[in-house]
């Protein structure tokens, strides 16, 4: 096992635990937007932008960017929750959820990148 894989594995473990903890604090509820996943994806966009913008050393990028943020944020859960909303005929919440996730994620990533590159 190379050191690079170890950095990614440790970051991935910690990111998954952090995502679970945040999502449990802000649970998904029927008929409402999945705020837990939205929160971790928004936080992850901001933090990953900052990590990349800060020109961090390669091992930190592997640990924090690939490992931690890769498992902290979750595209598959976003899509699963959107499908659940659709199956419950919650079209407006589904479209709102997808819209605000992507609408906020890109500017948050840019803001994080800007903050990381100017700090």
Number of C-alpha atoms within 10 A of each C-alpha: 5 6 10 13 14 15 19 23 18 15 25 23 14 19 24 18 15 18 23 15 12 16 18 12 11 15 14 15 10 11 15 13 22 22 18 21 27 24 17 21 24 23 19 26 24 24 22 26 24 25 23 19 20 18 13 15 10 11 16 17 21 24 23 26 26 20 24 27 28 20 23 26 24 17 11 9 13 18 13 11 18 22 15 14 22 15 11 12 12 17 15 12 17 23 15 13 22 17 12 12 18 14 13 16 19 15 15 22 23 17 18 24 22 17 17 20 15 10 8
